[in-house]
Amino acid sequence: MIRHIVMFKLKDGVSRDDPSAVAAADALTALGPTLDVVRHWETHWCFGSRPVSNEFVLISDFDDEAGLQAYQADPEHRKVAGSLNEYFVLSAADFAYEA
């Protein structure tokens, strides 16, 4: 299995209650269940308030790297990712694990 974790930090000048940022995060939350290659999908707004804290996180699983690549190339994912990039700075980690 491949676990894909993305942490999202709001850009300077964007607040947690910015309707457009919330809509972008909501679009990501709704995306996962629509894609066949996704095995697990969860998103969360984070509660940390330290300077190093992120505001939003995605945790997702795929059978293999091909599944992750298919997800990343999916046109709807590209559209949602573009929207998220307007409001958040992203940091990602991908790793293999045994289920």
PAPA-366481 format. One record per residue: x, z, y of N, C-alpha, C in turn. Coordinates in nm, 3 decimals, decimal comma. Layout:
BEGIN
ATOM        nx        nz        ny       cax       caz       cay        cx        cz        cy
ATOM         X         Z         Y         X         Z         Y         X         Z         Y
...
% end
This chain:
BEGIN
ATOM        nx        nz        ny       cax       caz       cay        cx        cz        cy
ATOM     0,084     0,000    -0,118     0,000     0,000     0,000     0,089     0,000     0,124
ATOM     0,033    -0,055     0,231     0,099    -0,055     0,360     0,012     0,026     0,456
ATOM     0,073     0,121     0,523     0,003     0,196     0,627     0,053     0,144     0,761
ATOM    -0,042     0,118     0,848    -0,016     0,064     0,983    -0,074     0,166     1,081
ATOM     0,014     0,226     1,161    -0,029     0,324     1,260     0,009     0,271     1,397
ATOM    -0,089     0,275     1,487    -0,063     0,233     1,625    -0,109     0,347     1,716
ATOM    -0,019     0,389     1,805    -0,053     0,490     1,904    -0,063     0,421     2,040
ATOM    -0,161     0,462     2,115    -0,193     0,399     2,243    -0,180     0,501     2,355
ATOM    -0,100     0,470     2,454    -0,085     0,554     2,572    -0,142     0,477     2,691
ATOM    -0,231     0,541     2,764    -0,289     0,475     2,880    -0,182     0,440     2,982
ATOM    -0,194     0,324     3,039    -0,101     0,282     3,144    -0,125     0,365     3,270
ATOM    -0,022     0,375     3,352    -0,034     0,446     3,479    -0,153     0,390     3,558
ATOM    -0,233     0,481     3,611    -0,347     0,441     3,691    -0,475     0,419     3,612
ATOM    -0,467     0,426     3,478    -0,586     0,409     3,393    -0,624     0,547     3,340
ATOM    -0,750     0,584     3,354    -0,795     0,715     3,308    -0,871     0,703     3,176
ATOM    -0,885     0,817     3,109    -0,956     0,822     2,980    -1,102     0,781     2,992
ATOM    -1,158     0,795     3,109    -1,299     0,761     3,126    -1,319     0,623     3,189
ATOM    -1,213     0,546     3,199    -1,224     0,408     3,249    -1,311     0,330     3,151
ATOM    -1,426     0,280     3,194    -1,518     0,211     3,103    -1,455     0,092     3,030
ATOM    -1,367     0,021     3,096    -1,305    -0,095     3,031    -1,206    -0,052     2,923
ATOM    -1,132     0,055     2,947    -1,039     0,106     2,846    -1,117     0,161     2,726
ATOM    -1,225     0,232     2,754    -1,309     0,285     2,645    -1,369     0,170     2,565
ATOM    -1,415     0,066     2,632    -1,472    -0,051     2,563    -1,368    -0,119     2,476
ATOM    -1,245    -0,128     2,523    -1,137    -0,189     2,443    -1,111    -0,106     2,318
ATOM    -1,106     0,027     2,332    -1,086     0,114     2,216    -1,204     0,105     2,121
ATOM    -1,326     0,099     2,174    -1,445     0,085     2,090    -1,442    -0,046     2,011
ATOM    -1,393    -0,151     2,074    -1,384    -0,281     2,005    -1,287    -0,272     1,888
ATOM    -1,177    -0,199     1,905    -1,083    -0,181     1,795    -1,148    -0,100     1,683
ATOM    -1,218     0,005     1,718    -1,287     0,088     1,618    -1,382     0,003     1,536
ATOM    -1,455    -0,086     1,600    -1,553    -0,169     1,531    -1,490    -0,282     1,450
ATOM    -1,368    -0,321     1,483    -1,305    -0,436     1,419    -1,274    -0,416     1,272
ATOM    -1,213    -0,304     1,237    -1,164    -0,282     1,100    -1,264    -0,310     0,990
ATOM    -1,385    -0,254     0,998    -1,481    -0,276     0,889    -1,525    -0,422     0,873
ATOM    -1,493    -0,508     0,968    -1,534    -0,649     0,959    -1,432    -0,735     0,886
ATOM    -1,314    -0,678     0,855    -1,205    -0,758     0,797    -1,183    -0,723     0,650
ATOM    -1,187    -0,823     0,564    -1,174    -0,803     0,419    -1,040    -0,744     0,377
ATOM    -0,934    -0,770     0,452    -0,800    -0,724     0,412    -0,779    -0,574     0,438
ATOM    -0,867    -0,512     0,514    -0,854    -0,371     0,549    -0,904    -0,284     0,435
ATOM    -0,821    -0,188     0,392    -0,859    -0,094     0,286    -0,903     0,040     0,342
ATOM    -0,846     0,078     0,454    -0,883     0,204     0,522    -0,866     0,181     0,671
ATOM    -0,956     0,238     0,750    -0,952     0,217     0,895    -1,008     0,340     0,963
ATOM    -0,931     0,398     1,051    -0,982     0,508     1,132    -0,916     0,505     1,269
ATOM    -0,993     0,541     1,369    -0,942     0,552     1,505    -0,986     0,687     1,560
ATOM    -0,906     0,740     1,652    -0,938     0,870     1,710    -0,888     0,876     1,854
ATOM    -0,967     0,938     1,939    -0,918     0,979     2,070    -0,843     1,109     2,049
ATOM    -0,724     1,119     2,104    -0,638     1,236     2,085    -0,666     1,339     2,193
ATOM    -0,637     1,465     2,162    -0,664     1,571     2,259    -0,538     1,623     2,328
ATOM    -0,421     1,579     2,287    -0,296     1,626     2,346    -0,287     1,595     2,493
ATOM    -0,225     1,686     2,568    -0,211     1,663     2,712    -0,065     1,674     2,757
ATOM     0,028     1,680     2,662     0,170     1,682     2,698     0,212     1,543     2,745
ATOM     0,316     1,534     2,824     0,361     1,403     2,872     0,391     1,304     2,759
ATOM     0,432     1,352     2,642     0,463     1,263     2,531     0,341     1,227     2,446
ATOM     0,226     1,287     2,478     0,104     1,263     2,399     0,049     1,123     2,423
ATOM    -0,015     1,070     2,321    -0,087     0,944     2,331    -0,235     0,976     2,340
ATOM    -0,312     0,880     2,390    -0,456     0,904     2,407    -0,541     0,855     2,292
ATOM    -0,493     0,758     2,216    -0,577     0,696     2,114    -0,487     0,656     1,998
ATOM    -0,541     0,654     1,877    -0,460     0,618     1,760    -0,544     0,537     1,661
ATOM    -0,478     0,444     1,594    -0,534     0,368     1,482    -0,450     0,399     1,359
ATOM    -0,517     0,431     1,249    -0,452     0,448     1,119    -0,524     0,355     1,023
ATOM    -0,449     0,261     0,964    -0,513     0,162     0,875    -0,423     0,135     0,755
ATOM    -0,486     0,093     0,647    -0,414     0,063     0,523    -0,449    -0,078     0,475
ATOM    -0,348    -0,140     0,411    -0,361    -0,275     0,356    -0,297    -0,275     0,217
ATOM    -0,341    -0,364     0,131    -0,284    -0,371    -0,004    -0,134    -0,401    -0,002
ATOM    -0,095    -0,489     0,091     0,044    -0,536     0,093     0,076    -0,594     0,230
ATOM     0,200    -0,638     0,246     0,242    -0,695     0,374     0,162    -0,821     0,410
ATOM     0,125    -0,898     0,308     0,045    -1,019     0,335    -0,089    -0,982     0,398
ATOM    -0,149    -0,872     0,354    -0,275    -0,826     0,413    -0,255    -0,784     0,558
ATOM    -0,147    -0,712     0,584    -0,116    -0,671     0,722    -0,094    -0,794     0,810
ATOM    -0,019    -0,890     0,760     0,007    -1,012     0,837    -0,122    -1,090     0,863
ATOM    -0,210    -1,094     0,763    -0,339    -1,163     0,782    -0,421    -1,095     0,891
ATOM    -0,420    -0,963     0,890    -0,489    -0,886     0,994    -0,431    -0,917     1,131
ATOM    -0,298    -0,915     1,141    -0,234    -0,937     1,269    -0,257    -1,078     1,322
ATOM    -0,276    -1,173     1,233    -0,299    -1,313     1,274    -0,447    -1,343     1,297
ATOM    -0,534    -1,253     1,258    -0,679    -1,277     1,269    -0,717    -1,300     1,416
ATOM    -0,795    -1,405     1,445    -0,830    -1,436     1,584    -0,904    -1,321     1,655
ATOM    -0,990    -1,252     1,584    -1,063    -1,142     1,647    -0,967    -1,026     1,678
ATOM    -0,872    -1,001     1,589    -0,771    -0,900     1,617    -0,690    -0,937     1,741
ATOM    -0,649    -1,063     1,750    -0,571    -1,108     1,866    -0,650    -1,085     1,995
ATOM    -0,780    -1,112     1,991    -0,865    -1,094     2,109    -0,872    -0,945     2,147
ATOM    -0,897    -0,859     2,049    -0,906    -0,716     2,076    -0,770    -0,663     2,123
ATOM    -0,662    -0,706     2,059    -0,528    -0,662     2,098    -0,498    -0,701     2,243
ATOM    -0,538    -0,818     2,282    -0,518    -0,861     2,420    -0,590    -0,771     2,519
ATOM    -0,710    -0,732     2,483    -0,787    -0,641     2,568    -0,721    -0,504     2,576
ATOM    -0,675    -0,452     2,462    -0,608    -0,322     2,460    -0,481    -0,323     2,544
ATOM    -0,407    -0,433     2,539    -0,281    -0,443     2,614    -0,301    -0,435     2,765
ATOM    -0,423    -0,459     2,812    -0,450    -0,447     2,955    -0,449    -0,301     3,001
ATOM    -0,482    -0,208     2,909    -0,502    -0,069     2,947    -0,406     0,030     2,883
ATOM    -0,342    -0,011     2,773    -0,258     0,080     2,696    -0,119     0,022     2,673
ATOM    -0,023     0,112     2,658     0,109     0,079     2,606     0,105     0,119     2,460
ATOM     0,144     0,027     2,370     0,131     0,051     2,226     0,265     0,082     2,162
ATOM     0,257     0,163     2,059     0,372     0,193     1,974     0,321     0,188     1,830
ATOM     0,389     0,111     1,744     0,339     0,091     1,607     0,443     0,131     1,504
ATOM     0,393     0,168     1,387     0,480     0,196     1,271     0,410     0,142     1,148
ATOM     0,485     0,074     1,063     0,435     0,020     0,938     0,526     0,069     0,826
ATOM     0,467     0,118     0,717     0,550     0,164     0,605     0,473     0,150     0,474
ATOM     0,549     0,137     0,367     0,491     0,125     0,233     0,478     0,265     0,173
ATOM     0,375     0,282     0,092     0,356     0,407     0,020     0,277     0,380    -0,108
ATOM     0,283     0,474    -0,199     0,208     0,461    -0,324     0,079     0,538    -0,310
ATOM    -0,030     0,473    -0,341    -0,162     0,536    -0,330    -0,189     0,628    -0,447
% end
